[in-house]
Amino acid sequence: MEFESREHLIAEIASMYYKEKNTQDEIASRIGYSRSAISRLLDEAEKSGIVEISIRFPLERVSYLENQLRDLYNIENVLVAKHGKINQSQVLHLVGRLGALHVEQLIHENSTIDISWGTGVFEVVNSLSAHLMPGIKVIQIIGAAGGKSDPNVDGPELARLLADKYGATYVSLHVPLLVDKPTTRQVLLSENEIKETLQQALKADFALVGIGSVEPESSTSYIRAGYLSQAQIAAVKSQGAVGSICGYLYDLRGNILDNELNQRIVAVDLKKLLHSRCEVIGIATGDYKVPAVLGALRGNLVKTIVIDSSIAEKILNAED
């Protein structure tokens, strides 16, 4: 057998092994290589990215935890993915899939969807099945992270990615999340384009929002974006902050803090959004987010929450 390049050779061997289910001995016989050479080339296929192995863990919900949280906090919807013995990255993917299933039940022609940012929101959007749907509109509701943040989980890119799933239109919010002073925020919010975008956001059918943590060791979105240092995050935490939604910091009782940082946030008015007909869907994974999720539940800062069973158990234990 002749091949155009080494990459073609490796791809062909990988196809024989993974798709056609030939043994390494059978491939060696067909190609004219030794078995050990075939083994080395299969290893190279994985390391080079020619072969990507994806393991899809079963998605299980934990209904008794969902029921307890729903009753305790009088929240509309609670979706809890079973954690099991898997790593945090895999749990994040499971929670994203669970959130995507909920979104697919909600979405319909002419839906308007608000979107913030974060890894949890990205996993939900990435897990959605792509298909064209007329009249869908996506609105970015939180200023961009920019700076050193991962563009894949920033608001503008997530809005575009979600819109692409449904062949939808999307509206970007061309402002930073955090500005230098409250007066700058007021000037931006009075701009016609920004004002109109955020007013449209209050009429959305549902919103996908991440639930952020203020634990200094968790590399919060503020830090990744270069807005705040570890020391500044620690200072905010000392003021009582436990989490953030749409950039707004809140305490363990779910009270949105009346501090200088919140007065510099450029995003949809969270209180108005919560009092609208919009179903605010909060996404969170990781035990370090327990205080943030607890505050969000106590303050009714989301109408639907999608979390993993480890967070759910720890919250119930904390309330006990």
C-alpha positions as CSV (number, residue, x, y, z in Angstrom):
1,M,0.0,0.0,0.0
2,E,1.2,3.5,-0.9
3,F,0.2,6.7,0.9
4,E,0.5,10.4,0.0
5,S,2.1,11.3,3.4
6,R,2.8,10.0,6.8
7,E,-0.4,11.7,8.1
8,H,-2.5,9.8,5.5
9,L,-0.8,6.5,6.6
10,I,-1.6,7.2,10.2
11,A,-5.2,8.2,9.4
12,E,-5.7,5.0,7.3
13,I,-4.3,2.8,10.1
14,A,-6.5,4.6,12.7
15,S,-9.6,4.0,10.4
16,M,-8.8,0.3,10.1
17,Y,-8.4,0.0,13.9
18,Y,-11.2,2.2,15.3
19,K,-13.8,2.1,12.5
20,E,-13.3,-1.3,10.8
21,K,-12.4,-3.0,14.1
22,N,-9.3,-4.8,12.7
23,T,-6.8,-6.0,15.2
24,Q,-3.3,-4.6,15.2
25,D,-2.0,-7.9,13.8
26,E,-4.5,-7.8,10.9
27,I,-3.5,-4.2,10.1
28,A,0.2,-5.1,10.2
29,S,-0.4,-7.9,7.7
30,R,-2.3,-5.6,5.3
31,I,0.1,-2.7,5.5
32,G,3.3,-4.7,5.6
33,Y,4.5,-3.2,8.9
34,S,5.3,-4.9,12.2
35,R,2.7,-5.0,15.0
36,S,4.9,-2.8,17.2
37,A,5.1,-0.2,14.4
38,I,1.3,-0.2,14.1
39,S,1.0,0.3,17.9
40,R,3.4,3.2,17.8
41,L,1.5,4.8,14.9
42,L,-1.8,4.5,16.7
43,D,-0.3,6.2,19.7
44,E,1.0,9.0,17.4
45,A,-2.6,9.3,15.9
46,E,-3.9,10.2,19.4
47,K,-1.0,12.5,20.3
48,S,-1.1,14.4,17.0
49,G,-4.9,14.9,17.1
50,I,-5.6,12.8,14.0
51,V,-7.7,10.6,16.4
52,E,-9.8,12.3,19.1
53,I,-11.4,9.9,21.6
54,S,-14.6,11.1,23.2
55,I,-16.3,9.2,26.0
56,R,-19.9,10.1,26.5
57,F,-20.8,9.4,30.1
58,P,-24.5,8.5,30.8
59,L,-26.6,11.5,31.9
60,E,-28.5,10.7,35.0
61,R,-30.7,13.1,37.1
62,V,-31.1,12.8,40.9
63,S,-34.8,13.4,41.4
64,Y,-34.8,13.3,45.2
65,L,-32.3,16.1,45.4
66,E,-34.2,18.1,42.8
67,N,-37.4,17.7,44.8
68,Q,-35.8,18.7,48.1
69,L,-34.2,21.9,46.6
70,R,-37.4,22.8,44.8
71,D,-39.4,22.6,47.9
72,L,-36.9,24.3,50.2
73,Y,-36.3,27.3,47.9
74,N,-39.6,27.5,46.1
75,I,-37.8,27.6,42.8
76,E,-39.5,26.8,39.5
77,N,-37.1,24.2,38.1
78,V,-34.2,22.3,39.6
79,L,-32.1,20.0,37.4
80,V,-29.4,18.0,39.1
81,A,-26.9,15.8,37.2
82,K,-25.5,12.8,39.0
83,H,-21.8,13.5,39.8
84,G,-20.5,10.0,40.2
85,K,-16.8,9.2,40.1
86,I,-15.7,11.4,37.2
87,N,-13.5,14.5,37.0
88,Q,-14.7,18.1,37.1
89,S,-14.3,18.6,33.3
90,Q,-16.6,15.6,32.7
91,V,-19.1,16.8,35.3
92,L,-19.2,20.2,33.6
93,H,-20.0,18.5,30.3
94,L,-22.8,16.5,31.9
95,V,-24.3,19.7,33.4
96,G,-24.0,21.3,30.0
97,R,-25.9,18.5,28.4
98,L,-28.6,18.6,31.0
99,G,-29.0,22.4,30.5
100,A,-29.2,21.9,26.8
101,L,-32.0,19.3,27.1
102,H,-34.0,21.9,29.1
103,V,-33.3,24.6,26.6
104,E,-34.5,22.4,23.7
105,Q,-37.8,21.8,25.6
106,L,-38.2,25.6,25.9
107,I,-37.2,26.9,22.6
108,H,-39.7,27.5,19.8
109,E,-40.1,29.6,16.7
110,N,-39.6,33.3,17.3
111,S,-38.0,32.7,20.8
112,T,-35.7,35.4,22.2
113,I,-32.8,34.1,24.2
114,D,-30.5,36.1,26.5
115,I,-27.0,34.9,27.1
116,S,-24.2,35.9,29.5
117,W,-20.8,34.2,29.6
118,G,-18.8,31.5,31.3
119,T,-17.7,27.9,30.9
120,G,-21.1,26.5,32.1
121,V,-23.0,28.5,29.6
122,F,-20.6,27.5,26.9
123,E,-21.1,23.8,27.7
124,V,-24.9,24.3,27.4
125,V,-24.6,26.0,24.1
126,N,-22.1,23.5,22.8
127,S,-24.4,20.6,23.7
128,L,-27.4,21.9,21.8
129,S,-28.4,20.0,18.7
130,A,-28.1,22.3,15.7
131,H,-31.1,22.8,13.5
132,L,-32.7,25.8,11.7
133,M,-35.6,27.5,13.5
134,P,-37.3,30.6,12.1
135,G,-37.4,33.9,14.1
136,I,-34.9,33.0,16.8
137,K,-33.1,36.0,18.3
138,V,-30.1,35.9,20.7
139,I,-29.1,38.9,22.9
140,Q,-25.8,39.3,24.7
141,I,-26.8,40.7,28.1
142,I,-23.4,41.3,29.8
143,G,-20.4,43.3,28.6
144,A,-17.5,41.5,27.1
145,A,-14.6,40.2,29.2
146,G,-12.0,40.9,26.6
147,G,-8.4,41.1,27.9
148,K,-6.9,37.8,28.7
149,S,-10.1,35.8,28.9
150,D,-10.9,32.8,26.8
151,P,-12.9,34.2,23.8
152,N,-14.8,30.9,23.5
153,V,-16.6,31.6,26.7
154,D,-17.0,35.3,26.4
155,G,-20.4,36.9,25.6
156,P,-19.9,37.9,22.0
157,E,-18.6,34.5,20.9
158,L,-21.3,32.6,22.9
159,A,-24.0,34.8,21.3
160,R,-22.7,34.0,17.9
161,L,-22.3,30.3,18.6
162,L,-25.8,30.0,20.0
163,A,-27.2,31.9,17.0
164,D,-25.4,29.6,14.6
165,K,-27.1,26.6,16.2
166,Y,-30.5,27.8,15.0
167,G,-29.6,30.0,12.0
168,A,-30.7,32.9,14.2
169,T,-29.9,36.6,14.4
170,Y,-27.9,37.9,17.4
171,V,-27.3,41.3,19.0
172,S,-23.9,41.9,20.6
173,L,-23.3,44.3,23.5
174,H,-20.3,46.3,22.4
175,V,-19.1,47.4,25.8
176,P,-16.7,46.0,28.5
177,L,-18.2,44.3,31.6
178,L,-16.5,46.6,34.0
179,V,-15.8,50.3,33.5
180,D,-13.6,52.6,35.4
181,K,-16.3,54.5,37.4
182,P,-20.1,54.6,37.9
183,T,-20.5,57.8,35.8
184,T,-18.9,56.0,32.8
185,R,-21.4,53.2,33.2
186,Q,-24.3,55.7,33.3
187,V,-23.1,57.3,30.1
188,L,-22.8,53.9,28.3
189,L,-26.3,52.8,29.5
190,S,-27.8,56.0,28.1
191,E,-26.4,55.3,24.6
192,N,-29.4,54.5,22.4
193,E,-28.0,51.2,20.9
194,I,-27.0,49.8,24.3
195,K,-30.2,51.0,26.0
196,E,-32.4,49.4,23.3
197,T,-30.5,46.1,23.5
198,L,-30.9,45.8,27.2
199,Q,-34.6,46.8,27.0
200,Q,-35.1,44.0,24.4
201,A,-33.3,41.6,26.8
202,L,-36.0,42.2,29.5
203,K,-38.6,40.8,27.0
204,A,-36.7,37.5,26.3
205,D,-38.3,34.1,26.8
206,F,-35.3,32.8,28.8
207,A,-31.8,33.6,29.7
208,L,-28.7,31.5,30.1
209,V,-26.4,32.8,32.9
210,G,-23.4,31.5,34.7
211,I,-23.1,31.5,38.4
212,G,-19.7,32.8,39.3
213,S,-17.6,32.3,42.4
214,V,-15.5,34.8,44.3
215,E,-13.2,32.2,45.8
216,P,-9.7,33.6,45.1
217,E,-8.3,30.3,44.2
218,S,-11.0,29.5,41.6
219,S,-9.7,32.0,38.9
220,T,-13.0,33.8,38.5
221,S,-14.1,35.5,35.3
222,Y,-13.0,38.9,36.7
223,I,-9.5,37.6,37.2
224,R,-9.3,35.8,33.8
225,A,-10.5,39.0,32.1
226,G,-7.8,41.1,33.9
227,Y,-10.4,43.3,35.6
228,L,-9.5,42.4,39.2
229,S,-6.5,41.0,41.0
230,Q,-6.5,38.1,43.5
231,A,-6.1,40.7,46.3
232,Q,-9.1,42.7,45.0
233,I,-11.3,39.6,44.8
234,A,-10.3,38.7,48.4
235,A,-11.3,42.3,49.4
236,V,-14.7,41.9,47.7
237,K,-15.1,38.5,49.5
238,S,-14.4,40.2,52.8
239,Q,-17.3,42.6,52.1
240,G,-19.7,39.5,52.1
241,A,-19.7,38.6,48.4
242,V,-20.1,34.9,47.6
243,G,-21.0,34.9,43.9
244,S,-21.9,36.8,40.8
245,I,-24.6,36.6,38.2
246,C,-24.4,38.8,35.1
247,G,-21.4,40.3,36.8
248,Y,-23.3,41.5,39.8
249,L,-22.0,40.4,43.2
250,Y,-24.3,39.2,45.9
251,D,-24.0,37.8,49.5
252,L,-24.9,34.5,51.1
253,R,-28.6,35.7,51.6
254,G,-28.8,36.5,47.9
255,N,-28.8,40.3,48.4
256,I,-27.1,42.1,45.4
257,L,-24.4,44.2,47.1
258,D,-24.6,48.0,47.0
259,N,-20.9,48.5,46.5
260,E,-18.7,50.4,44.1
261,L,-17.9,47.4,41.9
262,N,-21.5,46.6,41.2
263,Q,-22.0,50.3,40.2
264,R,-19.4,49.9,37.5
265,I,-21.0,46.8,35.9
266,V,-22.4,47.2,32.3
267,A,-25.1,44.5,31.9
268,V,-28.8,43.9,31.9
269,D,-30.5,45.1,35.1
270,L,-30.7,41.7,37.0
271,K,-33.5,42.8,39.3
272,K,-35.7,43.8,36.4
273,L,-34.9,40.7,34.5
274,L,-35.9,38.5,37.5
275,H,-39.2,40.4,37.7
276,S,-39.9,39.9,34.0
277,R,-41.5,36.9,32.4
278,C,-38.0,35.7,31.4
279,E,-36.9,32.3,32.8
280,V,-33.4,32.9,34.1
281,I,-31.5,29.6,34.0
282,G,-28.4,29.5,36.2
283,I,-25.6,27.0,35.4
284,A,-23.0,25.9,38.0
285,T,-20.6,23.0,38.7
286,G,-17.8,22.5,41.2
287,D,-17.9,22.3,45.0
288,Y,-16.1,25.7,45.3
289,K,-19.3,27.2,43.9
290,V,-21.5,26.0,46.8
291,P,-21.7,29.4,48.6
292,A,-22.5,31.1,45.2
293,V,-25.3,28.6,44.4
294,L,-26.6,28.8,48.0
295,G,-26.8,32.6,47.8
296,A,-28.5,32.5,44.4
297,L,-31.1,30.0,45.7
298,R,-31.8,32.0,48.9
299,G,-32.2,35.2,47.0
300,N,-34.3,33.8,44.2
301,L,-31.7,35.1,41.7
302,V,-32.6,32.4,39.2
303,K,-35.8,30.7,38.2
304,T,-34.2,27.5,37.0
305,I,-30.9,26.0,38.2
306,V,-28.8,23.3,36.6
307,I,-26.1,21.9,39.0
308,D,-24.4,18.6,39.8
309,S,-25.3,16.3,42.7
310,S,-22.3,17.1,44.8
311,I,-23.3,20.8,45.0
312,A,-26.9,19.9,45.7
313,E,-25.9,17.6,48.6
314,K,-23.6,20.1,50.2
315,I,-26.2,22.8,50.0
316,L,-28.8,20.6,51.7
317,N,-26.2,19.7,54.4
318,A,-25.4,23.4,54.9
319,E,-29.0,24.2,55.5
320,D,-29.4,21.4,57.9
